[in-house]
């Protein structure tokens, strides 16, 4: 039997970010907004079991949180000298006097969400914070995850994540970062930081960097959800839709990335009937939208186009590797990096033969950024195996296993080393 508490937990997961966002616009203080939202949650836990779940539970929570925020602001005003103005900006961004407080309360409680959620994303992903802090804060206040859930996802102590979040909110407050969605040139300057955080969260869920789990789907789902929010608010920004397309298409493979025993299954070996066709359709639609917008393709759109090549292939043998190699050529021009160069080598090896791919990989062996990157020896081992250089291939797979931090991936690489040449 579903209880009021169960219903509240489900609603809170979906609506908490909107509640925090609505209050943050009122208080201009992210920490205070989150505190008031938590107070509203506690109030709901007290009232809903006896009074029943309200007809519009999200509105109930938002109103309760706003009332709590206004109570705190009223208290601060009353504690201040009699003629001090209340330093709270509403939509007009002007301070209001005590005499106007009742009218301001009514206006604040009647406000809808508008673009507050988008402002919350941009605030949590502010570039003055480190990528790790941005990711943790975004998952907490926008994704609605608990500190414990974030700590488990990133295999960090709960205290570490809690301190990271507290420091992030303090940094935003001390820098007086405005709670707003930047406009024009400022929006485009800040947007890469937002997209970086969303993809960082998604990738940690798609292929966990460490620990015993190959994937953490909940992180993928949060990143996709936030990506959809961004796409709905920014319909004319190609890279937003490119990133959403990339995440949707990649997430479509999650069920096929492990076998019945939970062991990893590589892309070319996956049962493609297990790919989520709905997510593929969503991804391809987002990609088509991104490609229809003016301007050159950005890195997320190009990566989504690469993912689409795999999604369109009913079986692995149908994959258009020549197009993928060409897309990686374009990606290397737009966003060059050693990892992109390695992925390009894989595509070239598939399109033009393992010798051509290995030649590109050999040029990356001395690349400092890839010194401890386990996929470099893994790719080299695969290409060497295809060229029947068995002993060298086996040694490369073993070295890749030593470098891998994820237990499942390490086991997969050791198994490949053992099977090579047999």
Buried (B, 14 or more C-beta within 10 A) or exposed (E): EEEBEEBBEEBBBEBBBBBBBBBBBBBBBBBBBBBBBBBBBEBBBEBBBEEEBBEEBBBBBBBBBBBBBBEBBBEEBEEEEEEEEBEBBBEEEEEBEBEBBEEBBEBBBEBEBBEBBBBBBBBBBBBEBEEBBBBBBBBBBBBBBEBEBBBBBBBBEBEBBBEBBEBBBEBBBEEEBBBBBBEEEEBEEBBBBBBBBBBBBBBBBBBBEEBEBBBBBBBBBBBBBBBBBBBEBBEEBBBBBBBBBBBBBBBBBBEBBBEEEEEBBEEEEBEBEEBBEEBBBBBBBBBEBBBEBEEEBBBBBBBBBBBBBBBBBEEBEEBBBBBBBBBBEBBBEEBEEBBBBBBBBBBBBBBBEBEBBBBBBEEBEEBEEBEEBBBBBBBBBBBBBBBEBEEBBBBBBBBBBEBBEBBBBBBBBBBBBEEBEE
